[in-house]
């Protein structure tokens, strides 16, 4: 097999079909889940693009109809969700093709889930056993088609939904959110602009880094996180430089899925900071992660120095923690990541409010150094 034609079928953590041109298997994927009338859910930006029209053509040619819902914000909220569930029910659909980056995937998965619920979405926040409140009947099957690499939402059991009134990002969880089939076709990602390649790639890196650093015991996830970081190190600069490099694009799709599998071990302050910033200022999630990453590494140093030293050795980086830290700075600058939140165009006048939101974020619990209101305010100041 030539290196540029990576193709694979995985059954972990769900059925994943990876390889160029495999979008052609979309109708078969739907049929394998018993879907006869799918609703393709994506975001506004992708709605008119050729890759989306092609996916709709494939469904239509197979006799599965041609239906799209794209009223999806970059940070999807409960209003988008309500409109999507209405479109699903009014159209008499029996399954969802969740298509796109994090926004389309997250909303598509949530629509499929909420199609079977009578309680409000906030009742299924990822707290304790709240997910057991769900009615299983009526949850629709999902085929996920990622177009970025990425959030890894295609192999995740949760969606992030922003409350449009409080601007707080909530993690909605249920095992049934895990798509039945994933089609990861790197050809769908070649049109990503450089800034999105960088932001989504750094999101995958942040997932792997935080999962690896988290103090919770989950060696399987730690192993996946390490190899995910190695793939990002090797292939993200290539995908960024040469968008049509299909070997790099396929490996980044693998790394994104690995990040989302790995973060069952926990996330941390990178995500605890970027969630409120994204919710309040509508910034790109992955890019925000990349901006706060160095400050969080400094914040966590005493707790992770030895662990990061081991990761650096595996990644072929000399100099232990310091070498790893310098590598992250160089990677950011090579990818055009803003150096601070200030450079991102954010004012520092709401640190108190952002810090209060950060310590309430579910990701905060996985940080190696316990987050308090005081040390989180100092950490935020360090990001400006």
ROBA-98956 format. One record per residue (C-alpha): x, y negated, z; residue in one letter; chain. Coordinates in Angstrom, 1 decimal, always signed. Example, Ala and Ser with C-alpha at 12.3 -4.5 7.8 and 13.67 -1.06 7.14 Angstrom:
2
<rec <+12.3 +4.5 +7.8> A A>
<rec <+13.7 +1.1 +7.1> S A>
This chain:
384
<rec <+0.0 +0.0 +0.0> X A>
<rec <+1.4 -3.4 -1.0> X A>
<rec <+1.7 -5.7 +2.0> X A>
<rec <-0.6 -8.3 +0.4> X A>
<rec <-3.4 -5.7 +0.1> X A>
<rec <-4.0 -4.9 +3.7> X A>
<rec <-7.2 -2.8 +4.0> X A>
<rec <-8.5 -0.9 +7.0> X A>
<rec <-11.6 +0.5 +8.6> X A>
<rec <-11.7 +0.3 +12.4> X A>
<rec <-14.3 +1.6 +14.9> X A>
<rec <-13.0 -0.5 +17.8> X A>
<rec <-14.5 -2.6 +19.3> X A>
<rec <-17.1 -2.1 +16.6> X A>
<rec <-17.2 -1.1 +12.9> X A>
<rec <-14.7 -3.5 +11.2> X A>
<rec <-14.1 -3.5 +7.5> X A>
<rec <-10.9 -5.5 +6.8> X A>
<rec <-9.5 -6.2 +3.3> X A>
<rec <-9.7 -8.4 +0.3> X A>
<rec <-12.9 -8.2 -1.8> X A>
<rec <-14.8 -6.3 +0.9> X A>
<rec <-17.6 -8.9 +1.0> X A>
<rec <-18.9 -6.7 -1.9> X A>
<rec <-19.9 -4.2 +0.9> X A>
<rec <-22.2 -6.7 +2.6> X A>
<rec <-25.5 -5.2 +1.3> X A>
<rec <-24.3 -1.7 +2.3> X A>
<rec <-23.4 -3.0 +5.7> X A>
<rec <-27.0 -4.4 +6.1> X A>
<rec <-28.5 -1.2 +5.0> X A>
<rec <-26.4 +0.9 +7.4> X A>
<rec <-28.0 -1.0 +10.2> X A>
<rec <-31.5 -0.6 +8.8> X A>
<rec <-31.8 -4.3 +7.7> X A>
<rec <-34.1 -4.8 +4.8> X A>
<rec <-34.7 -8.6 +5.0> X A>
<rec <-31.6 -10.4 +6.4> X A>
<rec <-31.4 -14.1 +7.3> X A>
<rec <-27.9 -15.4 +6.6> X A>
<rec <-27.0 -18.0 +9.3> X A>
<rec <-24.1 -20.4 +8.7> X A>
<rec <-23.2 -24.0 +9.4> X A>
<rec <-24.1 -27.1 +7.2> X A>
<rec <-20.5 -27.4 +5.9> X A>
<rec <-20.5 -23.8 +4.5> X A>
<rec <-24.1 -23.8 +3.2> X A>
<rec <-23.3 -25.1 -0.3> X A>
<rec <-19.9 -23.4 -0.7> X A>
<rec <-19.2 -20.8 -3.4> X A>
<rec <-18.3 -18.0 -0.8> X A>
<rec <-21.8 -18.5 +0.8> X A>
<rec <-23.6 -18.5 -2.6> X A>
<rec <-21.7 -15.3 -3.5> X A>
<rec <-22.8 -13.6 -0.3> X A>
<rec <-26.4 -14.6 -1.0> X A>
<rec <-26.1 -13.3 -4.5> X A>
<rec <-24.8 -9.9 -3.2> X A>
<rec <-27.8 -9.6 -0.9> X A>
<rec <-30.3 -10.7 -3.5> X A>
<rec <-28.9 -8.3 -6.2> X A>
<rec <-29.3 -5.4 -3.7> X A>
<rec <-33.0 -6.3 -3.2> X A>
<rec <-32.5 -7.8 +0.3> X A>
<rec <-33.9 -11.2 -0.5> X A>
<rec <-32.1 -14.6 -0.4> X A>
<rec <-32.6 -16.5 +2.8> X A>
<rec <-30.3 -18.9 +4.6> X A>
<rec <-30.5 -21.0 +7.7> X A>
<rec <-27.8 -23.6 +8.0> X A>
<rec <-29.1 -26.2 +10.5> X A>
<rec <-26.1 -25.6 +12.7> X A>
<rec <-24.0 -28.2 +14.5> X A>
<rec <-20.2 -27.8 +14.9> X A>
<rec <-20.9 -27.1 +18.6> X A>
<rec <-24.3 -25.3 +18.3> X A>
<rec <-27.0 -26.2 +20.8> X A>
<rec <-30.3 -24.9 +21.9> X A>
<rec <-32.2 -27.1 +19.3> X A>
<rec <-30.3 -25.3 +16.5> X A>
<rec <-31.1 -22.1 +18.2> X A>
<rec <-34.8 -22.7 +18.5> X A>
<rec <-34.9 -23.8 +14.8> X A>
<rec <-33.0 -20.6 +13.8> X A>
<rec <-35.3 -18.3 +15.8> X A>
<rec <-38.3 -20.0 +14.2> X A>
<rec <-36.8 -19.5 +10.7> X A>
<rec <-36.1 -15.9 +11.5> X A>
<rec <-39.7 -15.2 +12.7> X A>
<rec <-41.5 -17.3 +10.1> X A>
<rec <-39.5 -15.5 +7.3> X A>
<rec <-40.3 -12.0 +8.7> X A>
<rec <-36.6 -11.1 +8.9> X A>
<rec <-35.3 -8.0 +10.5> X A>
<rec <-31.6 -8.7 +10.8> X A>
<rec <-29.0 -11.5 +10.8> X A>
<rec <-25.9 -12.0 +8.6> X A>
<rec <-23.8 -14.3 +10.9> X A>
<rec <-21.5 -16.1 +8.4> X A>
<rec <-18.8 -18.6 +9.1> X A>
<rec <-16.4 -19.9 +11.7> X A>
<rec <-17.2 -20.0 +15.4> X A>
<rec <-20.4 -22.1 +14.9> X A>
<rec <-22.1 -19.9 +12.4> X A>
<rec <-21.1 -16.7 +14.1> X A>
<rec <-22.1 -17.8 +17.6> X A>
<rec <-25.5 -19.2 +16.5> X A>
<rec <-26.2 -16.3 +14.2> X A>
<rec <-25.6 -13.8 +17.1> X A>
<rec <-27.7 -15.8 +19.5> X A>
<rec <-30.6 -16.1 +17.0> X A>
<rec <-30.6 -12.3 +16.6> X A>
<rec <-30.7 -11.9 +20.4> X A>
<rec <-33.2 -14.6 +21.2> X A>
<rec <-35.6 -13.2 +18.5> X A>
<rec <-36.5 -10.6 +21.1> X A>
<rec <-36.7 -12.8 +24.2> X A>
<rec <-39.5 -14.9 +25.9> X A>
<rec <-37.3 -16.4 +28.6> X A>
<rec <-35.2 -19.5 +27.8> X A>
<rec <-31.6 -19.0 +26.6> X A>
<rec <-30.1 -20.5 +29.8> X A>
<rec <-31.4 -17.5 +31.7> X A>
<rec <-28.8 -15.3 +30.0> X A>
<rec <-25.7 -17.3 +31.0> X A>
<rec <-22.7 -15.2 +31.7> X A>
<rec <-23.2 -15.0 +35.5> X A>
<rec <-23.4 -11.8 +37.4> X A>
<rec <-25.9 -9.4 +35.9> X A>
<rec <-28.1 -12.1 +34.4> X A>
<rec <-27.8 -10.3 +31.0> X A>
<rec <-30.0 -7.4 +32.5> X A>
<rec <-32.9 -9.8 +32.4> X A>
<rec <-33.1 -9.4 +28.6> X A>
<rec <-35.8 -7.5 +26.8> X A>
<rec <-34.0 -5.0 +24.5> X A>
<rec <-36.9 -4.6 +22.1> X A>
<rec <-36.9 -7.1 +19.3> X A>
<rec <-33.1 -7.9 +19.4> X A>
<rec <-32.1 -7.9 +15.7> X A>
<rec <-29.1 -6.1 +14.3> X A>
<rec <-26.1 -8.3 +13.2> X A>
<rec <-23.6 -8.1 +10.4> X A>
<rec <-20.8 -10.6 +11.1> X A>
<rec <-18.7 -12.2 +8.3> X A>
<rec <-15.9 -14.5 +9.6> X A>
<rec <-14.6 -17.2 +7.3> X A>
<rec <-11.9 -18.5 +9.7> X A>
<rec <-9.3 -16.9 +11.8> X A>
<rec <-10.4 -17.9 +14.3> X A>
<rec <-12.5 -17.6 +17.3> X A>
<rec <-12.9 -13.8 +17.1> X A>
<rec <-16.6 -14.3 +17.7> X A>
<rec <-17.2 -11.5 +15.2> X A>
<rec <-16.1 -9.0 +17.8> X A>
<rec <-17.4 -10.8 +20.9> X A>
<rec <-20.3 -10.1 +23.2> X A>
<rec <-21.1 -13.7 +23.9> X A>
<rec <-21.9 -17.0 +22.2> X A>
<rec <-21.1 -20.5 +23.3> X A>
<rec <-24.2 -22.8 +23.2> X A>
<rec <-24.0 -26.5 +24.2> X A>
<rec <-26.8 -27.9 +26.2> X A>
<rec <-27.8 -31.0 +24.2> X A>
<rec <-29.0 -32.9 +27.3> X A>
<rec <-26.1 -32.2 +29.7> X A>
<rec <-23.4 -31.7 +27.1> X A>
<rec <-22.2 -28.7 +29.0> X A>
<rec <-21.0 -25.6 +27.0> X A>
<rec <-22.7 -22.4 +28.3> X A>
<rec <-21.5 -18.9 +27.6> X A>
<rec <-24.5 -16.7 +26.8> X A>
<rec <-23.7 -13.0 +27.2> X A>
<rec <-25.3 -9.7 +26.3> X A>
<rec <-23.7 -6.4 +25.1> X A>
<rec <-26.1 -6.5 +22.1> X A>
<rec <-24.4 -9.7 +20.9> X A>
<rec <-21.6 -7.4 +19.5> X A>
<rec <-22.3 -7.2 +15.8> X A>
<rec <-23.0 -3.7 +14.4> X A>
<rec <-20.7 -4.2 +11.4> X A>
<rec <-18.0 -6.8 +10.7> X A>
<rec <-16.7 -7.7 +7.3> X A>
<rec <-13.3 -9.4 +7.5> X A>
<rec <-12.4 -10.4 +3.9> X A>
<rec <-9.3 -12.6 +3.9> X A>
<rec <-10.4 -14.1 +0.5> X A>
<rec <-13.2 -15.9 +2.3> X A>
<rec <-10.5 -17.8 +4.4> X A>
<rec <-8.3 -19.1 +1.6> X A>
<rec <-10.4 -22.2 +1.1> X A>
<rec <-9.9 -23.3 +4.8> X A>
<rec <-8.3 -26.8 +4.9> X A>
<rec <-4.9 -26.9 +6.6> X A>
<rec <-6.4 -28.6 +9.7> X A>
<rec <-8.9 -25.8 +10.2> X A>
<rec <-6.3 -23.1 +9.5> X A>
<rec <-4.2 -24.7 +12.2> X A>
<rec <-7.0 -25.3 +14.7> X A>
<rec <-8.6 -21.8 +14.4> X A>
<rec <-5.2 -20.2 +14.4> X A>
<rec <-4.2 -22.0 +17.6> X A>
<rec <-7.5 -20.9 +19.1> X A>
<rec <-6.6 -17.2 +18.4> X A>
<rec <-3.1 -17.9 +20.0> X A>
<rec <-4.7 -19.6 +23.0> X A>
<rec <-7.0 -16.6 +23.5> X A>
<rec <-4.1 -14.2 +23.5> X A>
<rec <-1.9 -16.5 +25.7> X A>
<rec <-4.5 -17.1 +28.3> X A>
<rec <-5.7 -13.4 +28.4> X A>
<rec <-2.1 -12.3 +28.8> X A>
<rec <-1.4 -14.8 +31.6> X A>
<rec <-4.6 -14.1 +33.5> X A>
<rec <-4.0 -12.4 +36.8> X A>
<rec <-6.8 -9.8 +36.4> X A>
<rec <-5.8 -6.1 +35.9> X A>
<rec <-6.5 -5.1 +32.3> X A>
<rec <-3.4 -3.6 +30.7> X A>
<rec <-5.2 -2.7 +27.5> X A>
<rec <-6.1 -6.3 +26.9> X A>
<rec <-2.6 -7.5 +27.9> X A>
<rec <-1.1 -5.2 +25.2> X A>
<rec <-3.5 -6.5 +22.5> X A>
<rec <-2.8 -10.1 +23.6> X A>
<rec <+1.0 -9.6 +23.1> X A>
<rec <+0.7 -8.2 +19.6> X A>
<rec <-1.9 -10.9 +18.8> X A>
<rec <+0.7 -13.6 +19.7> X A>
<rec <+3.3 -11.9 +17.6> X A>
<rec <+1.0 -11.8 +14.5> X A>
<rec <+0.2 -15.6 +15.0> X A>
<rec <+3.9 -16.3 +15.3> X A>
<rec <+4.7 -14.5 +12.1> X A>
<rec <+1.7 -15.3 +10.0> X A>
<rec <+0.1 -18.6 +11.0> X A>
<rec <+2.9 -20.8 +9.6> X A>
<rec <+2.7 -18.9 +6.4> X A>
<rec <-1.1 -19.2 +6.1> X A>
<rec <-0.8 -22.9 +6.9> X A>
<rec <+1.9 -23.5 +4.3> X A>
<rec <+0.4 -21.4 +1.6> X A>
<rec <-3.4 -21.0 +1.9> X A>
<rec <-3.6 -18.3 -0.7> X A>
<rec <-1.1 -16.0 +1.1> X A>
<rec <-3.5 -13.1 +1.5> X A>
<rec <-1.2 -11.0 +3.6> X A>
<rec <-0.9 -13.9 +6.1> X A>
<rec <-4.6 -14.5 +6.0> X A>
<rec <-5.5 -10.9 +6.7> X A>
<rec <-3.0 -10.7 +9.6> X A>
<rec <-4.5 -13.9 +11.0> X A>
<rec <-8.0 -12.3 +10.8> X A>
<rec <-6.7 -9.4 +12.8> X A>
<rec <-5.0 -11.7 +15.3> X A>
<rec <-8.3 -13.6 +15.8> X A>
<rec <-10.2 -10.4 +16.5> X A>
<rec <-7.5 -9.3 +18.9> X A>
<rec <-7.7 -12.6 +20.8> X A>
<rec <-11.4 -12.1 +21.4> X A>
<rec <-11.0 -8.5 +22.5> X A>
<rec <-8.1 -9.5 +24.8> X A>
<rec <-10.0 -12.2 +26.6> X A>
<rec <-12.1 -9.7 +28.4> X A>
<rec <-9.1 -10.0 +30.8> X A>
<rec <-10.0 -13.6 +31.4> X A>
<rec <-9.1 -17.0 +30.0> X A>
<rec <-7.8 -20.0 +32.0> X A>
<rec <-7.2 -23.8 +32.2> X A>
<rec <-6.7 -24.2 +28.4> X A>
<rec <-10.3 -23.3 +27.8> X A>
<rec <-11.6 -24.8 +31.1> X A>
<rec <-10.2 -28.2 +29.9> X A>
<rec <-11.1 -27.9 +26.2> X A>
<rec <-14.7 -26.8 +26.8> X A>
<rec <-15.7 -30.1 +28.5> X A>
<rec <-13.7 -32.2 +26.1> X A>
<rec <-15.4 -30.5 +23.2> X A>
<rec <-18.8 -30.8 +24.7> X A>
<rec <-18.4 -34.6 +25.6> X A>
<rec <-16.4 -35.7 +22.6> X A>
<rec <-17.3 -33.1 +19.9> X A>
<rec <-13.6 -32.3 +19.2> X A>
<rec <-12.6 -29.1 +17.4> X A>
<rec <-12.3 -26.4 +20.0> X A>
<rec <-9.1 -24.7 +18.7> X A>
<rec <-7.3 -28.0 +18.1> X A>
<rec <-8.2 -29.2 +21.6> X A>
<rec <-6.8 -25.9 +23.0> X A>
<rec <-3.6 -26.6 +21.1> X A>
<rec <-3.4 -30.2 +22.5> X A>
<rec <-3.7 -29.2 +26.2> X A>
<rec <-1.6 -26.0 +25.9> X A>
<rec <+1.8 -27.4 +26.9> X A>
<rec <+0.4 -29.2 +30.0> X A>
<rec <-1.3 -26.0 +31.1> X A>
<rec <+1.9 -24.0 +30.6> X A>
<rec <+3.7 -26.5 +32.9> X A>
<rec <+0.8 -26.4 +35.4> X A>
<rec <+1.0 -22.6 +35.6> X A>
<rec <+4.7 -22.1 +35.3> X A>
<rec <+5.4 -20.9 +38.9> X A>
<rec <+2.7 -18.2 +38.5> X A>
<rec <+3.6 -17.0 +35.0> X A>
<rec <+7.3 -17.6 +34.5> X A>
<rec <+8.3 -13.9 +34.7> X A>
<rec <+5.4 -12.7 +32.6> X A>
<rec <+6.0 -15.3 +29.9> X A>
<rec <+9.7 -14.3 +29.9> X A>
<rec <+8.6 -10.7 +29.0> X A>
<rec <+6.3 -12.1 +26.2> X A>
<rec <+9.2 -14.2 +24.9> X A>
<rec <+11.4 -11.2 +24.7> X A>
<rec <+8.8 -9.3 +22.7> X A>
<rec <+8.2 -12.2 +20.4> X A>
<rec <+11.9 -12.5 +19.7> X A>
<rec <+12.2 -15.8 +21.5> X A>
<rec <+15.4 -16.4 +23.6> X A>
<rec <+15.5 -18.4 +26.8> X A>
<rec <+12.6 -16.9 +28.7> X A>
<rec <+9.8 -19.3 +29.8> X A>
<rec <+11.7 -22.4 +28.6> X A>
<rec <+12.3 -20.8 +25.2> X A>
<rec <+8.6 -19.9 +24.9> X A>
<rec <+7.5 -23.4 +25.9> X A>
<rec <+9.9 -25.0 +23.3> X A>
<rec <+8.5 -22.6 +20.7> X A>
<rec <+4.9 -23.7 +21.5> X A>
<rec <+6.0 -27.4 +21.1> X A>
<rec <+7.6 -26.6 +17.7> X A>
<rec <+4.6 -24.6 +16.5> X A>
<rec <+2.3 -27.4 +17.4> X A>
<rec <+4.4 -30.0 +15.6> X A>
<rec <+4.8 -27.8 +12.5> X A>
<rec <+1.0 -27.5 +12.3> X A>
<rec <+0.3 -31.2 +12.8> X A>
<rec <-1.3 -30.8 +16.2> X A>
<rec <-1.8 -34.2 +18.0> X A>
<rec <+0.7 -34.4 +21.0> X A>
<rec <-1.9 -35.6 +23.6> X A>
<rec <-5.6 -36.1 +24.0> X A>
<rec <-4.8 -39.9 +23.5> X A>
<rec <-3.4 -39.1 +20.1> X A>
<rec <-6.7 -37.2 +19.4> X A>
<rec <-8.5 -40.5 +19.9> X A>
<rec <-9.9 -39.8 +23.4> X A>
<rec <-9.8 -42.4 +26.2> X A>
<rec <-8.8 -41.4 +29.7> X A>
<rec <-11.7 -43.2 +31.4> X A>
<rec <-13.8 -40.0 +32.1> X A>
<rec <-11.2 -37.8 +33.8> X A>
<rec <-13.2 -37.4 +37.0> X A>
<rec <-16.3 -36.3 +35.1> X A>
<rec <-14.3 -33.9 +32.8> X A>
<rec <-12.4 -32.4 +35.8> X A>
<rec <-15.7 -31.7 +37.6> X A>
<rec <-16.9 -29.9 +34.5> X A>
<rec <-13.6 -28.0 +34.1> X A>
<rec <-13.6 -26.4 +37.5> X A>
<rec <-17.2 -25.3 +37.0> X A>
<rec <-16.3 -23.7 +33.6> X A>
<rec <-16.3 -19.9 +33.7> X A>
<rec <-12.8 -19.8 +32.2> X A>
<rec <-11.4 -21.6 +35.2> X A>
<rec <-11.6 -18.4 +37.3> X A>
<rec <-9.0 -16.6 +35.1> X A>
<rec <-6.3 -19.3 +35.5> X A>
<rec <-3.2 -18.0 +37.3> X A>
<rec <-3.1 -21.1 +39.5> X A>
<rec <-6.3 -21.8 +41.3> X A>
<rec <-8.0 -24.9 +39.9> X A>
<rec <-9.2 -27.5 +42.4> X A>
<rec <-10.8 -30.9 +41.6> X A>
<rec <-7.5 -32.7 +42.6> X A>
<rec <-5.0 -30.6 +40.7> X A>
<rec <-7.3 -30.5 +37.7> X A>
<rec <-7.5 -34.3 +37.6> X A>
<rec <-3.7 -34.4 +37.7> X A>
<rec <-3.6 -31.8 +34.9> X A>
<rec <-6.0 -33.8 +32.8> X A>
<rec <-3.9 -37.0 +33.3> X A>
<rec <-0.9 -35.0 +32.1> X A>
<rec <-2.7 -34.3 +28.8> X A>
<rec <-3.0 -38.0 +28.0> X A>
